[in-house]
Amino acid sequence: AAANLSGYRVYYGTAPGTYLQPFGQGIAVGNVTTYTVTGLSSGTRYYFAVTSVDTSNNESTYSSEVFKDMP
């Protein structure tokens, strides 16, 4: 990881590439590699991406996207 890494932001939504959080306003999860998003609806597919943020508050582009079907 970069020495100036501050943390990560999580973005998610129900359509590919379309997230509920505007860019720059993802869920700030801190400098961790595991995070649980709560409050998701059952029977729904969610798409997730993360960004990294450095100590100067510069944000990376989105990571590769993954999805999860909620039971």
All heavy atoms as TSV, in Angstrom:
chain	resi	resn	atom	element	x	y	z
A	1	ALA	N	N	0.847	-1.193	0.000
A	1	ALA	CA	C	0.000	0.000	0.000
A	1	ALA	C	C	0.883	1.243	0.000
A	1	ALA	O	O	1.998	1.222	0.504
A	1	ALA	CB	C	-0.927	-0.002	1.222
A	2	ALA	N	N	0.364	2.290	-0.531
A	2	ALA	CA	C	1.111	3.539	-0.577
A	2	ALA	C	C	1.315	4.086	0.828
A	2	ALA	O	O	0.443	3.960	1.692
A	2	ALA	CB	C	0.366	4.554	-1.434
A	3	ALA	N	N	2.448	4.728	1.049
A	3	ALA	CA	C	2.765	5.251	2.378
A	3	ALA	C	C	1.795	6.358	2.789
A	3	ALA	O	O	1.557	6.564	3.969
A	3	ALA	CB	C	4.191	5.765	2.395
A	4	ASN	N	N	1.236	7.063	1.811
A	4	ASN	CA	C	0.346	8.178	2.137
A	4	ASN	C	C	-1.130	7.792	2.061
A	4	ASN	O	O	-1.998	8.648	1.983
A	4	ASN	CB	C	0.627	9.378	1.224
A	4	ASN	CG	C	0.363	9.084	-0.241
A	4	ASN	OD1	O	0.210	7.924	-0.629
A	4	ASN	ND2	N	0.313	10.113	-1.063
A	5	LEU	N	N	-1.429	6.490	2.109
A	5	LEU	CA	C	-2.810	6.040	2.052
A	5	LEU	C	C	-3.546	6.442	3.320
A	5	LEU	O	O	-3.078	6.185	4.430
A	5	LEU	CB	C	-2.873	4.513	1.896
A	5	LEU	CG	C	-4.278	3.912	1.931
A	5	LEU	CD1	C	-5.058	4.300	0.689
A	5	LEU	CD2	C	-4.201	2.404	2.050
A	6	SER	N	N	-4.683	7.075	3.152
A	6	SER	CA	C	-5.516	7.455	4.298
A	6	SER	C	C	-6.573	6.389	4.553
A	6	SER	O	O	-6.840	6.032	5.690
A	6	SER	CB	C	-6.184	8.809	4.023
A	6	SER	OG	O	-7.123	9.109	5.026
A	7	GLY	N	N	-7.196	5.904	3.479
A	7	GLY	CA	C	-8.231	4.890	3.648
A	7	GLY	C	C	-8.973	4.648	2.358
A	7	GLY	O	O	-8.541	5.072	1.285
A	8	TYR	N	N	-10.107	3.982	2.487
A	8	TYR	CA	C	-10.895	3.587	1.328
A	8	TYR	C	C	-12.320	4.090	1.451
A	8	TYR	O	O	-12.820	4.313	2.555
A	8	TYR	CB	C	-10.919	2.058	1.202
A	8	TYR	CG	C	-9.550	1.454	1.032
A	8	TYR	CD1	C	-8.858	0.939	2.125
A	8	TYR	CD2	C	-8.937	1.413	-0.210
A	8	TYR	CE1	C	-7.584	0.396	1.976
A	8	TYR	CE2	C	-7.667	0.875	-0.367
A	8	TYR	CZ	C	-7.004	0.361	0.729
A	8	TYR	OH	O	-5.750	-0.166	0.577
A	9	ARG	N	N	-12.967	4.230	0.306
A	9	ARG	CA	C	-14.394	4.552	0.264
A	9	ARG	C	C	-15.103	3.468	-0.529
A	9	ARG	O	O	-14.614	3.031	-1.575
A	9	ARG	CB	C	-14.634	5.915	-0.376
A	9	ARG	CG	C	-14.135	7.065	0.490
A	9	ARG	CD	C	-14.388	8.410	-0.156
A	9	ARG	NE	N	-13.835	9.483	0.675
A	9	ARG	CZ	C	-13.398	10.642	0.208
A	9	ARG	NH1	N	-13.480	10.906	-1.092
A	9	ARG	NH2	N	-12.914	11.557	1.017
A	10	VAL	N	N	-16.249	3.057	-0.034
A	10	VAL	CA	C	-17.051	2.015	-0.673
A	10	VAL	C	C	-18.247	2.666	-1.360
A	10	VAL	O	O	-18.917	3.533	-0.774
A	10	VAL	CB	C	-17.542	0.977	0.370
A	10	VAL	CG1	C	-18.533	-0.004	-0.252
A	10	VAL	CG2	C	-16.366	0.232	0.986
A	11	TYR	N	N	-18.493	2.249	-2.575
A	11	TYR	CA	C	-19.642	2.711	-3.361
A	11	TYR	C	C	-20.475	1.498	-3.744
A	11	TYR	O	O	-19.927	0.452	-4.068
A	11	TYR	CB	C	-19.175	3.407	-4.644
A	11	TYR	CG	C	-18.415	4.686	-4.388
A	11	TYR	CD1	C	-17.056	4.656	-4.105
A	11	TYR	CD2	C	-19.057	5.908	-4.419
A	11	TYR	CE1	C	-16.349	5.825	-3.861
A	11	TYR	CE2	C	-18.364	7.090	-4.184
A	11	TYR	CZ	C	-17.021	7.044	-3.895
A	11	TYR	OH	O	-16.337	8.202	-3.651
A	12	TYR	N	N	-21.802	1.642	-3.710
A	12	TYR	CA	C	-22.627	0.528	-4.155
A	12	TYR	C	C	-23.936	1.036	-4.746
A	12	TYR	O	O	-24.365	2.161	-4.493
A	12	TYR	CB	C	-22.892	-0.475	-3.024
A	12	TYR	CG	C	-23.754	0.044	-1.903
A	12	TYR	CD1	C	-25.141	-0.103	-1.929
A	12	TYR	CD2	C	-23.188	0.671	-0.805
A	12	TYR	CE1	C	-25.931	0.367	-0.906
A	12	TYR	CE2	C	-23.962	1.146	0.225
A	12	TYR	CZ	C	-25.346	1.000	0.175
A	12	TYR	OH	O	-26.124	1.485	1.198
A	13	GLY	N	N	-24.538	0.185	-5.554
A	13	GLY	CA	C	-25.820	0.501	-6.172
A	13	GLY	C	C	-26.408	-0.757	-6.773
A	13	GLY	O	O	-25.836	-1.838	-6.674
A	14	THR	N	N	-27.549	-0.613	-7.410
A	14	THR	CA	C	-28.261	-1.769	-7.954
A	14	THR	C	C	-28.137	-1.885	-9.466
A	14	THR	O	O	-28.771	-2.737	-10.075
A	14	THR	CB	C	-29.748	-1.722	-7.557
A	14	THR	OG1	O	-30.305	-0.479	-7.994
A	14	THR	CG2	C	-29.911	-1.837	-6.045
A	15	ALA	N	N	-27.321	-1.041	-10.074
A	15	ALA	CA	C	-27.062	-1.135	-11.513
A	15	ALA	C	C	-25.559	-1.031	-11.734
A	15	ALA	O	O	-24.873	-0.323	-10.998
A	15	ALA	CB	C	-27.786	-0.022	-12.272
A	16	PRO	N	N	-25.033	-1.738	-12.734
A	16	PRO	CA	C	-23.587	-1.690	-12.981
A	16	PRO	C	C	-23.106	-0.261	-13.226
A	16	PRO	O	O	-23.700	0.472	-14.010
A	16	PRO	CB	C	-23.413	-2.545	-14.233
A	16	PRO	CG	C	-24.627	-3.406	-14.298
A	16	PRO	CD	C	-25.734	-2.604	-13.671
A	17	GLY	N	N	-22.066	0.133	-12.511
A	17	GLY	CA	C	-21.462	1.445	-12.728
A	17	GLY	C	C	-22.279	2.621	-12.242
A	17	GLY	O	O	-21.919	3.765	-12.496
A	18	THR	N	N	-23.392	2.363	-11.573
A	18	THR	CA	C	-24.255	3.435	-11.070
A	18	THR	C	C	-24.399	3.258	-9.567
A	18	THR	O	O	-25.024	2.295	-9.115
A	18	THR	CB	C	-25.646	3.382	-11.735
A	18	THR	OG1	O	-25.476	3.443	-13.152
A	18	THR	CG2	C	-26.516	4.542	-11.279
A	19	TYR	N	N	-23.795	4.170	-8.809
A	19	TYR	CA	C	-23.747	4.003	-7.362
A	19	TYR	C	C	-24.641	5.017	-6.668
A	19	TYR	O	O	-24.868	6.113	-7.177
A	19	TYR	CB	C	-22.297	4.101	-6.873
A	19	TYR	CG	C	-21.403	3.147	-7.632
A	19	TYR	CD1	C	-20.373	3.605	-8.436
A	19	TYR	CD2	C	-21.649	1.780	-7.600
A	19	TYR	CE1	C	-19.586	2.725	-9.160
A	19	TYR	CE2	C	-20.862	0.888	-8.326
A	19	TYR	CZ	C	-19.834	1.372	-9.099
A	19	TYR	OH	O	-19.064	0.501	-9.833
A	20	LEU	N	N	-25.145	4.630	-5.528
A	20	LEU	CA	C	-26.042	5.495	-4.764
A	20	LEU	C	C	-25.304	6.707	-4.198
A	20	LEU	O	O	-25.899	7.740	-3.942
A	20	LEU	CB	C	-26.685	4.705	-3.616
A	20	LEU	CG	C	-27.544	3.507	-4.048
A	20	LEU	CD1	C	-27.999	2.696	-2.846
A	20	LEU	CD2	C	-28.751	3.990	-4.842
A	21	GLN	N	N	-23.992	6.563	-4.014
A	21	GLN	CA	C	-23.203	7.636	-3.448
A	21	GLN	C	C	-22.502	8.396	-4.575
A	21	GLN	O	O	-21.851	7.776	-5.403
A	21	GLN	CB	C	-22.130	7.069	-2.487
A	21	GLN	CG	C	-22.680	6.196	-1.376
A	21	GLN	CD	C	-23.067	4.789	-1.854
A	21	GLN	OE1	O	-22.612	4.321	-2.883
A	21	GLN	NE2	N	-23.929	4.140	-1.104
A	22	PRO	N	N	-22.611	9.723	-4.582
A	22	PRO	CA	C	-21.878	10.492	-5.594
A	22	PRO	C	C	-20.381	10.297	-5.412
A	22	PRO	O	O	-19.918	10.071	-4.281
A	22	PRO	CB	C	-22.265	11.939	-5.295
A	22	PRO	CG	C	-23.505	11.865	-4.473
A	22	PRO	CD	C	-23.430	10.567	-3.718
A	23	PHE	N	N	-19.612	10.406	-6.509
A	23	PHE	CA	C	-18.166	10.262	-6.398
A	23	PHE	C	C	-17.640	11.261	-5.377
A	23	PHE	O	O	-18.034	12.421	-5.370
A	23	PHE	CB	C	-17.480	10.480	-7.755
A	23	PHE	CG	C	-16.009	10.192	-7.712
A	23	PHE	CD1	C	-15.551	8.893	-7.734
A	23	PHE	CD2	C	-15.095	11.223	-7.600
A	23	PHE	CE1	C	-14.191	8.608	-7.676
A	23	PHE	CE2	C	-13.729	10.960	-7.539
A	23	PHE	CZ	C	-13.281	9.645	-7.575
A	24	GLY	N	N	-16.771	10.798	-4.483
A	24	GLY	CA	C	-16.248	11.643	-3.422
A	24	GLY	C	C	-17.018	11.505	-2.127
A	24	GLY	O	O	-16.588	11.986	-1.093
A	25	GLN	N	N	-18.175	10.841	-2.195
A	25	GLN	CA	C	-19.022	10.698	-1.009
A	25	GLN	C	C	-19.319	9.241	-0.689
A	25	GLN	O	O	-20.352	8.910	-0.123
A	25	GLN	CB	C	-20.326	11.484	-1.196
A	25	GLN	CG	C	-20.098	12.979	-1.331
A	25	GLN	CD	C	-21.391	13.741	-1.561
A	25	GLN	OE1	O	-22.428	13.375	-1.034
A	25	GLN	NE2	N	-21.332	14.791	-2.362
A	26	GLY	N	N	-18.403	8.368	-1.076
A	26	GLY	CA	C	-18.559	6.962	-0.725
A	26	GLY	C	C	-18.466	6.755	0.777
A	26	GLY	O	O	-18.078	7.658	1.524
A	27	ILE	N	N	-18.816	5.567	1.217
A	27	ILE	CA	C	-18.744	5.244	2.636
A	27	ILE	C	C	-17.273	5.189	3.045
A	27	ILE	O	O	-16.521	4.350	2.550
A	27	ILE	CB	C	-19.418	3.890	2.927
A	27	ILE	CG1	C	-20.876	3.909	2.472
A	27	ILE	CG2	C	-19.318	3.539	4.412
A	27	ILE	CD1	C	-21.510	2.521	2.415
A	28	ALA	N	N	-16.863	6.084	3.928
A	28	ALA	CA	C	-15.476	6.112	4.387
A	28	ALA	C	C	-15.280	4.991	5.398
A	28	ALA	O	O	-15.867	5.014	6.477
A	28	ALA	CB	C	-15.149	7.468	4.994
A	29	VAL	N	N	-14.498	3.991	5.024
A	29	VAL	CA	C	-14.355	2.814	5.886
A	29	VAL	C	C	-13.015	2.797	6.620
A	29	VAL	O	O	-12.770	1.904	7.424
A	29	VAL	CB	C	-14.544	1.506	5.083
A	29	VAL	CG1	C	-15.934	1.485	4.455
A	29	VAL	CG2	C	-13.474	1.330	4.019
A	30	GLY	N	N	-12.164	3.782	6.363
A	30	GLY	CA	C	-10.862	3.799	7.014
A	30	GLY	C	C	-9.881	2.907	6.288
A	30	GLY	O	O	-10.163	2.373	5.215
A	31	ASN	N	N	-8.732	2.708	6.886
A	31	ASN	CA	C	-7.662	1.945	6.256
A	31	ASN	C	C	-7.791	0.472	6.636
A	31	ASN	O	O	-6.998	-0.063	7.409
A	31	ASN	CB	C	-6.305	2.521	6.685
A	31	ASN	CG	C	-5.171	1.982	5.850
A	31	ASN	OD1	O	-5.359	1.122	4.996
A	31	ASN	ND2	N	-3.984	2.478	6.094
A	32	VAL	N	N	-8.852	-0.149	6.138
A	32	VAL	CA	C	-9.119	-1.566	6.393
A	32	VAL	C	C	-9.393	-2.248	5.060
A	32	VAL	O	O	-9.777	-1.599	4.089
A	32	VAL	CB	C	-10.326	-1.771	7.345
A	32	VAL	CG1	C	-10.034	-1.173	8.712
A	32	VAL	CG2	C	-11.602	-1.163	6.765
A	33	THR	N	N	-9.204	-3.552	5.017
A	33	THR	CA	C	-9.459	-4.294	3.778
A	33	THR	C	C	-10.708	-5.153	3.871
A	33	THR	O	O	-11.031	-5.874	2.942
A	33	THR	CB	C	-8.245	-5.169	3.426
A	33	THR	OG1	O	-7.954	-6.017	4.535
A	33	THR	CG2	C	-7.019	-4.305	3.118
A	34	THR	N	N	-11.439	-5.064	4.981
A	34	THR	CA	C	-12.706	-5.784	5.135
A	34	THR	C	C	-13.732	-4.825	5.710
A	34	THR	O	O	-13.436	-4.104	6.675
A	34	THR	CB	C	-12.550	-6.989	6.085
A	34	THR	OG1	O	-11.526	-7.845	5.581
A	34	THR	CG2	C	-13.855	-7.768	6.201
A	35	TYR	N	N	-14.915	-4.805	5.107
A	35	TYR	CA	C	-15.982	-3.936	5.599
A	35	TYR	C	C	-17.310	-4.589	5.256
A	35	TYR	O	O	-17.460	-5.184	4.188
A	35	TYR	CB	C	-15.903	-2.547	4.943
A	35	TYR	CG	C	-16.973	-1.599	5.419
A	35	TYR	CD1	C	-16.872	-0.963	6.653
A	35	TYR	CD2	C	-18.097	-1.348	4.646
A	35	TYR	CE1	C	-17.854	-0.107	7.101
A	35	TYR	CE2	C	-19.087	-0.492	5.077
A	35	TYR	CZ	C	-18.956	0.133	6.319
A	35	TYR	OH	O	-19.940	0.973	6.756
A	36	THR	N	N	-18.283	-4.488	6.155
A	36	THR	CA	C	-19.615	-5.042	5.911
A	36	THR	C	C	-20.600	-3.902	5.678
A	36	THR	O	O	-20.759	-3.038	6.545
A	36	THR	CB	C	-20.082	-5.888	7.114
A	36	THR	OG1	O	-19.141	-6.945	7.319
A	36	THR	CG2	C	-21.465	-6.485	6.864
A	37	VAL	N	N	-21.227	-3.903	4.501
A	37	VAL	CA	C	-22.274	-2.924	4.198
A	37	VAL	C	C	-23.581	-3.479	4.747
A	37	VAL	O	O	-23.949	-4.614	4.464
A	37	VAL	CB	C	-22.382	-2.682	2.676
A	37	VAL	CG1	C	-23.532	-1.741	2.354
A	37	VAL	CG2	C	-21.065	-2.132	2.136
A	38	THR	N	N	-24.273	-2.689	5.537
A	38	THR	CA	C	-25.525	-3.136	6.150
A	38	THR	C	C	-26.718	-2.443	5.503
A	38	THR	O	O	-26.568	-1.471	4.758
A	38	THR	CB	C	-25.522	-2.853	7.660
A	38	THR	OG1	O	-25.354	-1.441	7.852
A	38	THR	CG2	C	-24.406	-3.600	8.368
A	39	GLY	N	N	-27.904	-2.952	5.794
A	39	GLY	CA	C	-29.131	-2.322	5.326
A	39	GLY	C	C	-29.481	-2.602	3.881
A	39	GLY	O	O	-30.259	-1.868	3.279
A	40	LEU	N	N	-28.917	-3.673	3.306
A	40	LEU	CA	C	-29.219	-4.001	1.913
A	40	LEU	C	C	-30.513	-4.809	1.836
A	40	LEU	O	O	-30.851	-5.541	2.757
A	40	LEU	CB	C	-28.063	-4.789	1.298
A	40	LEU	CG	C	-26.707	-4.086	1.321
A	40	LEU	CD1	C	-25.643	-4.970	0.702
A	40	LEU	CD2	C	-26.772	-2.749	0.618
A	41	SER	N	N	-31.203	-4.679	0.738
A	41	SER	CA	C	-32.495	-5.358	0.562
A	41	SER	C	C	-32.300	-6.781	0.063
A	41	SER	O	O	-31.473	-7.024	-0.819
A	41	SER	CB	C	-33.361	-4.591	-0.440
A	41	SER	OG	O	-33.590	-3.274	0.009
A	42	SER	N	N	-33.079	-7.699	0.611
A	42	SER	CA	C	-33.002	-9.087	0.146
A	42	SER	C	C	-33.570	-9.186	-1.261
A	42	SER	O	O	-34.380	-8.363	-1.688
A	42	SER	CB	C	-33.745	-10.013	1.102
A	42	SER	OG	O	-35.111	-9.674	1.144
A	43	GLY	N	N	-33.114	-10.204	-1.986
A	43	GLY	CA	C	-33.600	-10.419	-3.344
A	43	GLY	C	C	-33.113	-9.392	-4.341
A	43	GLY	O	O	-33.702	-9.222	-5.405
A	44	THR	N	N	-32.051	-8.694	-4.012
A	44	THR	CA	C	-31.534	-7.623	-4.861
A	44	THR	C	C	-30.070	-7.883	-5.177
A	44	THR	O	O	-29.330	-8.363	-4.329
A	44	THR	CB	C	-31.678	-6.260	-4.135
A	44	THR	OG1	O	-33.044	-6.060	-3.803
A	44	THR	CG2	C	-31.196	-5.112	-5.004
A	45	ARG	N	N	-29.673	-7.567	-6.405
A	45	ARG	CA	C	-28.252	-7.637	-6.765
A	45	ARG	C	C	-27.650	-6.254	-6.563
A	45	ARG	O	O	-28.156	-5.262	-7.066
A	45	ARG	CB	C	-28.088	-8.073	-8.221
A	45	ARG	CG	C	-26.626	-8.044	-8.675
A	45	ARG	CD	C	-26.442	-8.594	-10.059
A	45	ARG	NE	N	-26.501	-10.069	-10.020
A	45	ARG	CZ	C	-26.284	-10.843	-11.073
A	45	ARG	NH1	N	-26.015	-10.315	-12.257
A	45	ARG	NH2	N	-26.350	-12.147	-10.950
A	46	TYR	N	N	-26.559	-6.219	-5.831
A	46	TYR	CA	C	-25.829	-4.980	-5.595
A	46	TYR	C	C	-24.466	-5.047	-6.250
A	46	TYR	O	O	-23.814	-6.089	-6.257
A	46	TYR	CB	C	-25.641	-4.741	-4.088
A	46	TYR	CG	C	-26.909	-4.316	-3.395
A	46	TYR	CD1	C	-27.729	-5.256	-2.796
A	46	TYR	CD2	C	-27.288	-2.978	-3.333
A	46	TYR	CE1	C	-28.900	-4.876	-2.151
A	46	TYR	CE2	C	-28.454	-2.587	-2.693
A	46	TYR	CZ	C	-29.246	-3.539	-2.103
A	46	TYR	OH	O	-30.406	-3.163	-1.476
A	47	TYR	N	N	-24.046	-3.916	-6.779
A	47	TYR	CA	C	-22.740	-3.764	-7.418
A	47	TYR	C	C	-21.880	-2.883	-6.520
A	47	TYR	O	O	-22.363	-1.869	-5.997
A	47	TYR	CB	C	-22.896	-3.118	-8.795
A	47	TYR	CG	C	-23.694	-3.986	-9.736
A	47	TYR	CD1	C	-25.083	-3.941	-9.731
A	47	TYR	CD2	C	-23.070	-4.867	-10.603
A	47	TYR	CE1	C	-25.829	-4.753	-10.572
A	47	TYR	CE2	C	-23.807	-5.682	-11.458
A	47	TYR	CZ	C	-25.174	-5.618	-11.429
A	47	TYR	OH	O	-25.916	-6.423	-12.263
A	48	PHE	N	N	-20.633	-3.273	-6.349
A	48	PHE	CA	C	-19.735	-2.580	-5.439
A	48	PHE	C	C	-18.443	-2.193	-6.129
A	48	PHE	O	O	-17.933	-2.929	-6.971
A	48	PHE	CB	C	-19.358	-3.496	-4.255
A	48	PHE	CG	C	-20.524	-3.923	-3.417
A	48	PHE	CD1	C	-21.240	-5.066	-3.744
A	48	PHE	CD2	C	-20.902	-3.185	-2.305
A	48	PHE	CE1	C	-22.315	-5.468	-2.970
A	48	PHE	CE2	C	-21.972	-3.584	-1.527
A	48	PHE	CZ	C	-22.680	-4.725	-1.846
A	49	ALA	N	N	-17.909	-1.055	-5.716
A	49	ALA	CA	C	-16.568	-0.635	-6.121
A	49	ALA	C	C	-15.974	0.141	-4.959
A	49	ALA	O	O	-16.701	0.652	-4.101
A	49	ALA	CB	C	-16.607	0.229	-7.376
A	50	VAL	N	N	-14.666	0.214	-4.927
A	50	VAL	CA	C	-13.999	1.001	-3.892
A	50	VAL	C	C	-13.019	1.969	-4.536
A	50	VAL	O	O	-12.591	1.780	-5.675
A	50	VAL	CB	C	-13.261	0.115	-2.859
A	50	VAL	CG1	C	-14.227	-0.796	-2.132
A	50	VAL	CG2	C	-12.163	-0.689	-3.517
A	51	THR	N	N	-12.700	3.013	-3.795
A	51	THR	CA	C	-11.636	3.931	-4.174
A	51	THR	C	C	-10.676	4.026	-2.991
A	51	THR	O	O	-11.032	3.698	-1.858
A	51	THR	CB	C	-12.165	5.345	-4.484
A	51	THR	OG1	O	-12.818	5.862	-3.317
A	51	THR	CG2	C	-13.135	5.333	-5.661
A	52	SER	N	N	-9.471	4.478	-3.275
A	52	SER	CA	C	-8.529	4.762	-2.188
A	52	SER	C	C	-8.362	6.277	-2.102
A	52	SER	O	O	-8.501	6.998	-3.089
A	52	SER	CB	C	-7.187	4.081	-2.428
A	52	SER	OG	O	-6.623	4.517	-3.642
A	53	VAL	N	N	-8.087	6.735	-0.890
A	53	VAL	CA	C	-7.935	8.157	-0.630
A	53	VAL	C	C	-6.602	8.358	0.085
A	53	VAL	O	O	-6.287	7.616	1.027
A	53	VAL	CB	C	-9.099	8.688	0.242
A	53	VAL	CG1	C	-8.966	10.193	0.477
A	53	VAL	CG2	C	-10.436	8.378	-0.408
A	54	ASP	N	N	-5.832	9.352	-0.367
A	54	ASP	CA	C	-4.541	9.587	0.296
A	54	ASP	C	C	-4.677	10.677	1.354
A	54	ASP	O	O	-5.749	11.250	1.560
A	54	ASP	CB	C	-3.441	9.885	-0.726
A	54	ASP	CG	C	-3.586	11.227	-1.420
A	54	ASP	OD1	O	-4.372	12.086	-0.975
A	54	ASP	OD2	O	-2.893	11.426	-2.442
A	55	THR	N	N	-3.581	10.944	2.035
A	55	THR	CA	C	-3.621	11.891	3.150
A	55	THR	C	C	-3.880	13.328	2.703
A	55	THR	O	O	-4.216	14.180	3.520
A	55	THR	CB	C	-2.295	11.825	3.943
A	55	THR	OG1	O	-1.211	11.969	3.023
A	55	THR	CG2	C	-2.165	10.497	4.682
A	56	SER	N	N	-3.760	13.607	1.405
A	56	SER	CA	C	-4.111	14.923	0.865
A	56	SER	C	C	-5.545	14.946	0.343
A	56	SER	O	O	-5.960	15.889	-0.328
A	56	SER	CB	C	-3.157	15.305	-0.269
A	56	SER	OG	O	-1.835	15.365	0.211
A	57	ASN	N	N	-6.298	13.876	0.620
A	57	ASN	CA	C	-7.701	13.725	0.217
A	57	ASN	C	C	-7.870	13.587	-1.294
A	57	ASN	O	O	-8.922	13.889	-1.838
A	57	ASN	CB	C	-8.567	14.868	0.755
A	57	ASN	CG	C	-10.010	14.413	0.955
A	57	ASN	OD1	O	-10.268	13.278	1.345
A	57	ASN	ND2	N	-10.958	15.297	0.686
A	58	ASN	N	N	-6.830	13.115	-1.993
A	58	ASN	CA	C	-6.969	12.784	-3.411
A	58	ASN	C	C	-7.559	11.394	-3.505
A	58	ASN	O	O	-7.102	10.472	-2.831
A	58	ASN	CB	C	-5.606	12.802	-4.103
A	58	ASN	CG	C	-4.987	14.181	-4.078
A	58	ASN	OD1	O	-5.598	15.152	-4.500
A	58	ASN	ND2	N	-3.776	14.269	-3.552
A	59	GLU	N	N	-8.577	11.252	-4.350
A	59	GLU	CA	C	-9.282	9.970	-4.466
A	59	GLU	C	C	-8.956	9.304	-5.793
A	59	GLU	O	O	-8.902	9.963	-6.834
A	59	GLU	CB	C	-10.792	10.209	-4.343
A	59	GLU	CG	C	-11.597	8.941	-4.255
A	59	GLU	CD	C	-13.025	9.183	-3.788
A	59	GLU	OE1	O	-13.379	10.354	-3.514
A	59	GLU	OE2	O	-13.792	8.220	-3.712
A	60	SER	N	N	-8.749	7.990	-5.726
A	60	SER	CA	C	-8.446	7.231	-6.938
A	60	SER	C	C	-9.706	7.052	-7.779
A	60	SER	O	O	-10.814	7.365	-7.350
A	60	SER	CB	C	-7.892	5.857	-6.566
A	60	SER	OG	O	-8.938	5.032	-6.052
A	61	THR	N	N	-9.522	6.492	-8.951
A	61	THR	CA	C	-10.670	6.066	-9.741
A	61	THR	C	C	-11.256	4.816	-9.094
A	61	THR	O	O	-10.659	4.226	-8.195
A	61	THR	CB	C	-10.250	5.755	-11.188
A	61	THR	OG1	O	-9.226	4.765	-11.157
A	61	THR	CG2	C	-9.741	7.001	-11.889
A	62	TYR	N	N	-12.432	4.416	-9.570
A	62	TYR	CA	C	-13.077	3.222	-9.024
A	62	TYR	C	C	-12.261	1.960	-9.297
A	62	TYR	O	O	-11.631	1.824	-10.345
A	62	TYR	CB	C	-14.464	3.021	-9.652
A	62	TYR	CG	C	-15.466	4.099	-9.318
A	62	TYR	CD1	C	-15.979	4.908	-10.322
A	62	TYR	CD2	C	-15.918	4.290	-8.023
A	62	TYR	CE1	C	-16.920	5.892	-10.034
A	62	TYR	CE2	C	-16.853	5.264	-7.720
A	62	TYR	CZ	C	-17.357	6.066	-8.727
A	62	TYR	OH	O	-18.288	7.030	-8.428
A	63	SER	N	N	-12.323	1.050	-8.345
A	63	SER	CA	C	-11.740	-0.275	-8.545
A	63	SER	C	C	-12.572	-1.038	-9.570
A	63	SER	O	O	-13.628	-0.569	-10.016
A	63	SER	CB	C	-11.772	-1.046	-7.221
A	63	SER	OG	O	-13.127	-1.327	-6.867
A	64	SER	N	N	-12.126	-2.227	-9.896
A	64	SER	CA	C	-12.980	-3.127	-10.665
A	64	SER	C	C	-14.245	-3.385	-9.846
A	64	SER	O	O	-14.203	-3.413	-8.616
A	64	SER	CB	C	-12.259	-4.446	-10.928
A	64	SER	OG	O	-11.112	-4.224	-11.713
A	65	GLU	N	N	-15.333	-3.560	-10.556
A	65	GLU	CA	C	-16.628	-3.734	-9.889
A	65	GLU	C	C	-16.903	-5.209	-9.605
A	65	GLU	O	O	-16.536	-6.077	-10.404
A	65	GLU	CB	C	-17.719	-3.176	-10.812
A	65	GLU	CG	C	-19.097	-3.144	-10.216
A	65	GLU	CD	C	-20.069	-2.471	-11.182
A	65	GLU	OE1	O	-20.450	-3.119	-12.189
A	65	GLU	OE2	O	-20.392	-1.299	-10.962
A	66	VAL	N	N	-17.542	-5.462	-8.477
A	66	VAL	CA	C	-18.005	-6.806	-8.150
A	66	VAL	C	C	-19.489	-6.722	-7.811
A	66	VAL	O	O	-20.004	-5.633	-7.538
A	66	VAL	CB	C	-17.230	-7.422	-6.958
A	66	VAL	CG1	C	-15.760	-7.593	-7.312
A	66	VAL	CG2	C	-17.394	-6.592	-5.709
A	67	PHE	N	N	-20.188	-7.855	-7.852
A	67	PHE	CA	C	-21.585	-7.829	-7.452
A	67	PHE	C	C	-21.879	-8.978	-6.520
A	67	PHE	O	O	-21.152	-9.965	-6.435
A	67	PHE	CB	C	-22.532	-7.848	-8.659
A	67	PHE	CG	C	-22.520	-9.143	-9.439
A	67	PHE	CD1	C	-23.300	-10.224	-9.043
A	67	PHE	CD2	C	-21.748	-9.258	-10.586
A	67	PHE	CE1	C	-23.295	-11.400	-9.760
A	67	PHE	CE2	C	-21.733	-10.434	-11.312
A	67	PHE	CZ	C	-22.510	-11.504	-10.895
A	68	LYS	N	N	-22.981	-8.814	-5.780
A	68	LYS	CA	C	-23.440	-9.836	-4.838
A	68	LYS	C	C	-24.955	-9.873	-4.889
A	68	LYS	O	O	-25.603	-8.833	-4.821
A	68	LYS	CB	C	-22.962	-9.463	-3.428
A	68	LYS	CG	C	-23.569	-10.285	-2.309
A	68	LYS	CD	C	-23.051	-11.702	-2.314
A	68	LYS	CE	C	-23.599	-12.478	-1.114
A	68	LYS	NZ	N	-23.286	-13.897	-1.191
A	69	ASP	N	N	-25.508	-11.078	-5.043
A	69	ASP	CA	C	-26.966	-11.247	-4.987
A	69	ASP	C	C	-27.343	-11.505	-3.539
A	69	ASP	O	O	-26.899	-12.489	-2.940
A	69	ASP	CB	C	-27.402	-12.437	-5.853
A	69	ASP	CG	C	-27.205	-12.152	-7.336
A	69	ASP	OD1	O	-27.502	-11.029	-7.764
A	69	ASP	OD2	O	-26.775	-13.069	-8.056
A	70	MET	N	N	-28.149	-10.620	-2.970
A	70	MET	CA	C	-28.586	-10.797	-1.601
A	70	MET	C	C	-29.687	-11.857	-1.560
A	70	MET	O	O	-30.637	-11.783	-2.340
A	70	MET	CB	C	-29.095	-9.465	-1.011
A	70	MET	CG	C	-28.047	-8.369	-1.010
A	70	MET	SD	S	-26.490	-8.808	-0.207
A	70	MET	CE	C	-27.039	-8.979	1.477
A	71	PRO	N	N	-29.572	-12.823	-0.648
A	71	PRO	CA	C	-30.596	-13.879	-0.577
A	71	PRO	C	C	-31.943	-13.331	-0.107
A	71	PRO	O	O	-32.010	-12.295	0.500
A	71	PRO	CB	C	-30.025	-14.870	0.416
A	71	PRO	CG	C	-28.993	-14.103	1.184
A	71	PRO	CD	C	-28.506	-13.005	0.300
